[in-house]
Amino acid sequence: MNRRLLYNMTHRDNVSLLCSLRFVTLLVALSPELVFLGAGVQLRDNGYDGLLVAINPWVPENQNLIPNIKEMITEASFYLFNATKRRVFFRNIQILIPATWKANNYSKVKQESYEKANVIVTDWKGVDGDDPHTLQYRGCGREGKYIHFTSNFLLNDDLITGYGSRGRVFVHEWAHLRWGVFDEYNNDKPFYLDGQNKIKATRCSSDIAGTFVCEKGPCPHENCIISKLFKEGCTFLYNSTQNATASIMFMQSLSSVVEFCNTSTHNQEAPNLQNQMCSLRSAWDVITDSPDFSHSIPMNGTELPPPPMFSVVQDGDKVVCLVLDVSSKMAEANRFLRLKQAAEFYLMQIVEIHTFVGIASFNSKGQIRAQLHQINNDDDRKLLVSYLPITTSAEAETSICSGLKKGFEVVEKLNGKASGSVMILVTSGADQHISNCLPTVLSSGATIHSIAMGSSEAEKVEELAHRTGGLKFYVPDKSNANMIDAFSRISSGTGDIFQQTIQLESMSENVKPHHQLKNTVTVDNSVGNDTIFLVTWQISDPPEIVLVDPTGKKYYTNNFTTSLASRTASLCIPGTAKPGHWAYSLNNTHHSPRALTVTVASRASSSAVPPATVEVFVEKDSVHFPDPVTIYANVRRGFYPILNATVTAIIEPGSGDPVMLKLFDDGAGADVIKNDGIYSRYFFSFAVNGRYSLKVYVSRSASISTLVHSIAGSHAMYVPGYITNGNIQMNAPKKSAHRSEEEQKCGFNRVSSGGSFSVQGVPEGSHADIFPPCKIIDLEAVKVEEEVTLSWTAPGEDFDQGQATSYEIRISISLQNIQDDFNNAILVNTSKLHPKQAGSKEIFKFSPRFFANGLEPQSEREIQENHRIYVAIRAMDRNSLKSAVSNIVQVSLPSPPKSASVPGRDHLILKGVLTAMSLIGIICLVITVTHYILNKKKCSHERQWDKIAMNKCTEYLPS
């Protein structure tokens, strides 16, 4: 490290921020790769930089794996370049190989880690076998989380016949990951009935040709139908030679397919995820709306781009340095005591075996507390604990740069560089000179995780974490805030889940005198090694502890290892803890309330079965009122999503009461895809401006099924066979991995921190309702005879909470019109439809024949034997705030009798006017005729009376 830069870190002169920024600019100019550290994939001059492919530590070393990855991405780059019409290609790629592989003069990692990778390679399979897949959780047009390949997919050339070339598969998955488009096939609904009641294969485009195949060979599609259902054994095989050029999101394996489906080739009728998630838009339409395309133009000329450049880096020894604030501000609100408790737990339990750990502290100056020491056993852990600071200093001034300088000195002792190391920075956050050392931190290659304690002045500390790809946490000054949660979230980042600590419990409560803190925690059979129960308190002696294991055996306070100095009591369960329910109770024998905390953690019980895990994150870690924060919890075992779990988020503001929010995996509201193991919810109950900490509890009852047999995500299609020259050529059946793990018999518990997020712009006091109902994203339409049945999940009064007031359903013959001008589409009468509570299932039926004349086609292109209507919905709350328009669905209807092409609305008006005029004419005619008849009768009657009168008069005249 440059010693002049180290001097700048502690130089306390009034060095201006402008100088620091100029220095950052100079560093970036000299080392362009610094731009991409911690920044993910970047598009620059049509080329993608910073793509990271990481191999899991449990993948056996194979020298063909790296060349095959390079070959795959190189092919993908050229295929992608042509498919995007000369817009994008792959320029710089890093391949991260695990430390478990032999060293081969590879470069050492900087801030790269398995957990940050865009593409991961593992040996974990599901019943989908070697299907490549992408985890998507944010909806249409939004980036996914990662692409997953099995090592067998990358090494076994026999799979190419079913999936297509690996480069083409990579482009299929890249479109999922980068642009948020979805699959255009559907294994669950491989066929559908079109508007003409004809059997069609689910595909895009419809021009891709093939043949219906029954059990004994090719057959007409009529032979595959029983009451509009398909016989078992029926399938549809595509011709190996095609003229159709689309679509990559359907069947990338076809040699003719070189494009994404666009407006002219897209099949809107196909029941696939692309239509459902993207409101019938084509993949190309979604892709061209992405920032990648709005900020770039096609490359000129006819030459291909250069092939990608690869750098292979290898994980080395794990090096961690604790950089701890010991200024007098840490003595406030028991911050230092809580730091000491959490740091001890981290060293004794969380940090993984064989890690090198050092300790530094700082106030106005930095100090090295412990040089690097490798953890090989419990004695090493205890030795490091002995080096932790035991008290705060009298100085209030803090110099974070001084602490980081000492931290860098510690980690550089191993191999002369800080690259690849991790700093865990804990501070009260009050330091205005952090900018001075930002250039050094960025160029060091170290990752910094920040933990801000009780301070609202943590923006610059958090910037260090953000710019280096680290995590950031916030611990409010509350007696029941468990700082251990933050340390428990920090792992080595290698992807070796079998070595990582799994947090099972985090319970903290202010307990009244002579009251108890009681609960039950479940140790499931996927964990149990290195299980520890930790009790902490802040004043006086320990509480009375009683712990009962699943067999009824009891542990008391005297069975725990107690430290009065750090006010902790811990019990390590030898061997593998018994699976089942462990019940604990803490009795506050004091005469005043006390904050008592229980933390339970464990490790995997076997390397054969991955343990259940939960990863918590937010959409954005900084929002401005009234935008909500979207909270996600990814609950799974390996790559299997865990369903039907109870997932609860605890959001803790700096001041005020915590908020409990239940998360759902129901495919509605904030949750985009149902049953993918990602539980989601909007949070908008902001009490104050500032930082909020986030923690999620996950539990599952033993009586509820939790696992699905399919790995969540968007998969590349495996083609069972083709029709070649009229002959059926079947591929080898796709091998499925049968799950060997047993279902959990006792349920499970998990806890995980989601770090922190900040909110600004929250008004003081009460404010008007500004939260609309959330967008309906799961609208479905089914036509049964003359009726259309709509179904969807009810939104709330405010986003996905409460109860909306009304629904507005509109229909149109034109997809573009209902997309662009929903307000002027034809309104469906919903006066009898009353919204239910948020999360409820809604069903509504209507008859499109009442709108048939108003929905006539408006162009020759739309005049077919049948036509479609497009339907969308939005909700309204009691203050007339409206949700965004839902996803759009389409329904095919019989065509009305052909007539002159008159615009639908004008036709309705004209028909109404003519009808009214006809009725008026009839009424006038009836009145006229009636009047004439009555007058005629009256005159006749009068003439008859005149005659009678004359006769009478004649009788009385003289003769």
HUTA-V488627 format. One record per pair of residues at least 12 apart in sequence whose C-alpha atoms are under 7 Angstrom apart, sorted by the first residue. I is the first residue (numbers start at 1). J is the second residue. Records with the same first field share a line. If there is no record, write none. Layout:
I: J, J
//
This chain:
1: 417
5: 440
6: 405
8: 436, 437
9: 401, 402, 405, 436, 437
10: 401, 402
17: 435
20: 435, 436
23: 439
24: 439
34: 443
36: 50
37: 111, 468
38: 111, 467, 468, 469
43: 292
46: 87, 88, 89, 296
47: 88, 89, 90, 91
48: 89, 90, 91, 92
49: 90, 91, 92, 93
50: 92, 93, 94
51: 92, 93, 94, 118
52: 93, 94, 95, 117, 118, 119
53: 94, 95, 96, 117, 118, 119, 120
54: 95, 96, 97, 114, 117, 119, 120, 121
55: 96, 97, 98, 120, 121, 122
56: 98, 121, 122, 495
57: 98, 100, 495, 496
59: 122, 123
61: 101
65: 154, 155
68: 154
72: 166, 167
73: 167
74: 307, 308
75: 167
76: 167, 168, 170, 171
77: 89, 90
79: 168
80: 171
83: 258, 259
85: 298
86: 298, 299
87: 297, 298, 299
90: 308
91: 308, 309
92: 308, 309, 310
93: 309, 310, 311
94: 310, 311, 312
95: 311, 312, 313
96: 312, 313, 314
97: 313, 314, 315
98: 314, 315
99: 314, 315, 316
106: 312, 313, 314
107: 312, 313, 314
108: 313, 314, 315, 316
109: 313, 314, 315, 419, 420
110: 419, 420, 445, 446
111: 420, 445, 446, 447, 468, 469
113: 493, 494
114: 493, 494, 495
115: 493, 494, 495
118: 146, 147
119: 146, 147, 148
120: 147, 148, 149
121: 148, 149, 150, 151
122: 149, 150, 151
123: 150, 151
124: 150
125: 737
126: 710, 711, 736, 737
127: 709, 710, 736, 737, 738
128: 710, 736
129: 734, 735, 736, 737
130: 150, 152, 153
131: 715, 716
132: 148, 149, 715, 716
133: 147, 148, 173, 713, 714, 715, 716
134: 146, 147, 148, 173, 176, 177, 713, 714, 715
135: 147, 712, 713, 714
136: 713
137: 672, 673
138: 672
139: 180, 277, 672
140: 180, 181, 277, 278
141: 179, 180, 181, 286, 290
142: 179, 180
143: 177, 178, 179, 180
144: 176, 177, 178, 180
145: 177
146: 177
147: 173, 177
161: 731
162: 718, 719, 720, 731
163: 253, 717, 718, 719
164: 252, 253
165: 253
168: 252
169: 252, 716
172: 248, 249, 252, 716
179: 287, 290
181: 274, 283, 286
182: 273, 274, 714
183: 249, 250, 272, 273, 274, 714
184: 203, 204, 249, 250, 272, 273, 274
185: 202, 203, 250, 272
186: 202, 272
189: 271
190: 202
194: 269
195: 866, 892, 893
196: 866
199: 221
201: 236
202: 270, 271
203: 250, 270
204: 246, 247, 250, 261, 266, 267
205: 246, 247, 261, 265, 266, 267
206: 267
207: 244
208: 242, 244
209: 238, 239, 242
210: 236, 237, 238, 239
211: 236, 237, 238
212: 235, 236, 237
213: 234, 235, 236, 237
214: 233, 234, 235
215: 233, 234
237: 721, 722, 723
238: 722, 723
239: 722, 723, 724
240: 254, 722, 723, 724
242: 256
243: 256
244: 256, 257
245: 257, 258, 259
246: 258, 259, 260, 261
247: 259, 260, 261
248: 260
251: 717
260: 283, 284
261: 282, 283, 284
262: 282, 283, 284, 285
263: 282
266: 282
268: 280
278: 887
279: 887, 888, 889
280: 888
317: 355
318: 355, 356, 421
319: 355, 356, 357, 411, 421, 422
320: 356, 357, 358, 421, 422, 423
321: 357, 358, 359, 407, 411, 422, 423, 424
322: 358, 359, 360, 423, 424, 425
323: 359, 360, 361, 403, 404, 407, 423, 424, 425, 426
324: 360, 361, 362, 425, 426, 427
325: 361, 362, 363, 426, 427
326: 361, 362, 363, 392, 393
327: 363, 392, 393, 394, 395, 396, 397, 398
328: 392, 393, 394, 395, 396
329: 396, 428
330: 392, 428
331: 392
333: 477
335: 453
337: 566
338: 483
340: 566
341: 566
342: 483, 484, 487
344: 385
346: 487
347: 381, 385
348: 381, 382
350: 488, 501
352: 499, 500
353: 375, 376
354: 374, 375, 376
355: 374, 375
356: 372, 373, 374, 375
357: 372, 373, 374
358: 370, 371, 372, 373, 410
359: 371
360: 403, 406, 407
361: 403
362: 398, 399, 400, 402, 403
363: 395, 397, 398, 399
364: 397, 398, 399
365: 399, 402, 403
366: 402, 403, 406
367: 403, 406
368: 406
369: 387
370: 387
371: 410
372: 410, 411
398: 430, 431
399: 431
400: 431, 434
401: 434, 437
418: 444, 445, 446
419: 444, 445, 446
420: 445, 446
421: 446, 447
422: 446, 447, 448
423: 447, 448, 449
424: 448, 449, 450
425: 448, 449, 450, 451
426: 450, 451, 452
427: 451, 452, 453
428: 452, 453, 454, 455
429: 452, 455, 457, 458, 461
430: 457
434: 460
442: 468
446: 468
447: 468, 469, 470
448: 464, 465, 468, 470
449: 465, 470, 471, 472
450: 462, 465, 471, 472, 473
451: 472, 473, 474
452: 473, 474, 475
453: 474, 475, 476
454: 475, 476, 477
456: 690
471: 755
472: 755, 756
473: 486, 693, 755, 756
474: 693, 755, 756
475: 693
476: 654
479: 595
480: 508, 509, 510, 595
482: 508
485: 752, 753
486: 753
488: 503
489: 752, 753
498: 603, 604, 607, 610
499: 603
500: 603
501: 601, 602, 603
502: 601, 602, 603
503: 600, 601, 602, 750, 751, 752
504: 600, 601, 749, 750, 751
505: 521, 599, 600, 601, 750, 751
506: 598, 599, 600, 751
507: 597, 598, 599
508: 595, 596, 597, 598
509: 595, 596, 597
510: 593, 594, 595, 596
511: 588, 593, 594, 595, 596
512: 592, 593, 594
513: 588, 589, 590, 591, 592, 593
514: 587, 588, 589, 590
515: 587, 588
516: 585, 586, 587, 588
517: 585, 586, 587
518: 584, 585, 586
519: 583, 584, 585
520: 581, 582, 583, 584
521: 581, 582, 583, 749
522: 580, 581, 582, 747, 748, 749
523: 579, 580, 581, 748
524: 579, 580, 744, 746, 747, 748
525: 579
526: 604, 605, 606, 609, 610, 611
527: 602, 603, 604, 605, 611
528: 576, 577, 578, 602, 603, 604, 605
529: 575, 576, 577, 602, 603, 604, 605
530: 572, 573, 602, 603
531: 572, 573, 577, 601, 602, 603
532: 570, 571, 572, 573, 600, 601, 602
533: 570, 571, 572, 599, 600, 601
534: 568, 569, 570, 571, 598, 599, 600
535: 568, 569, 570, 597, 598, 599
536: 567, 568, 569, 596, 597, 598
537: 567, 568, 595, 596, 597
538: 567, 595
543: 586, 587, 588, 589
544: 557, 586, 587, 588
545: 557, 585, 586, 587
546: 584, 585, 586
547: 583, 584, 585
548: 582, 583, 584
549: 581, 582, 583
550: 578, 580, 581, 582
576: 605
580: 746
609: 741
610: 637, 638
611: 637
612: 636, 637
613: 635, 636, 637
614: 633, 634, 635, 636, 750, 752
615: 633, 634, 635, 752
616: 632, 633, 634, 752, 753, 754
617: 631, 632, 633, 754
618: 630, 631, 632
619: 631
621: 756, 757, 758
622: 757, 758, 759
623: 758, 759, 760
624: 759, 760, 761
625: 759, 760, 761, 762
628: 682, 683, 684
629: 682, 683, 684
630: 670, 681, 682, 683
631: 680, 681, 682
632: 678, 679, 680
633: 678, 679, 680
634: 677, 678, 679
635: 677, 678
636: 677
639: 711
640: 707, 708, 710, 711, 712
641: 676, 677, 707, 708, 711, 712
642: 677, 706, 707, 708
643: 675, 677, 706, 707
644: 704, 706
645: 698, 699, 700, 706
646: 698, 699, 700
647: 662, 663, 696, 697, 698, 699
648: 660, 661, 662, 663, 696, 697, 698
649: 661, 662, 663, 694, 695, 696, 697
650: 694, 695, 696
651: 692, 693, 694, 695
652: 692, 693, 694
653: 691, 692, 693
654: 691, 692
663: 679, 680, 681
664: 679, 680, 681
665: 677, 678, 679, 680
667: 778
668: 776, 777, 778, 793
669: 774, 775, 776, 777, 795, 800
670: 682
676: 712
686: 762
688: 762
689: 759, 760, 761, 762
690: 758, 759, 760
691: 756, 757, 758, 759
692: 756, 757, 758
693: 755, 756, 757
694: 753, 754, 755, 756
695: 752, 753, 754
696: 751, 752, 753
697: 750, 751, 752
698: 749, 750, 751
699: 748, 749, 750
700: 747, 748, 749
701: 747
702: 744, 745, 746, 747
720: 733
771: 798, 799
772: 797, 798, 799, 877, 881, 882, 883
773: 795, 796, 797, 798, 799, 800, 804, 875, 876, 877, 882, 883
774: 795, 796, 799, 800, 883
775: 883, 884, 885, 886
776: 793, 795, 874, 886, 887
777: 886, 887
778: 792, 793, 887
779: 791, 792, 887
780: 792, 889
781: 889, 891
783: 891
786: 847
787: 845, 846, 847, 848
788: 845, 846, 847
789: 843, 844, 845, 846
790: 843, 844, 845
791: 842, 843, 844
792: 841, 842, 843
793: 839, 840, 841, 842
794: 835, 836, 837, 838, 839, 840, 841, 842
795: 838, 839
796: 837, 838
797: 877
800: 838
801: 838
802: 837, 838
803: 835, 836, 837, 838
804: 835, 875, 876, 877
805: 835, 876, 877, 878
806: 834, 835, 875, 876, 877
807: 830, 873, 874, 875, 876
808: 873, 874, 875
809: 827, 828, 872, 873, 874
810: 825, 826, 827, 828, 871, 872, 873
811: 825, 826, 827, 869, 870, 871, 872
812: 825, 826, 855, 869, 870, 871
813: 855, 857, 868, 869, 870
814: 870
815: 870
852: 896
853: 904
854: 904, 905, 908
855: 904
856: 904
858: 901, 903
865: 895
866: 892, 893, 894, 895
867: 892, 893, 894, 895
868: 890, 891, 892, 893
869: 890, 891, 892
870: 888, 889, 890, 891
871: 888, 889, 890
872: 885, 886, 887, 888, 889
873: 885, 886
874: 886
//
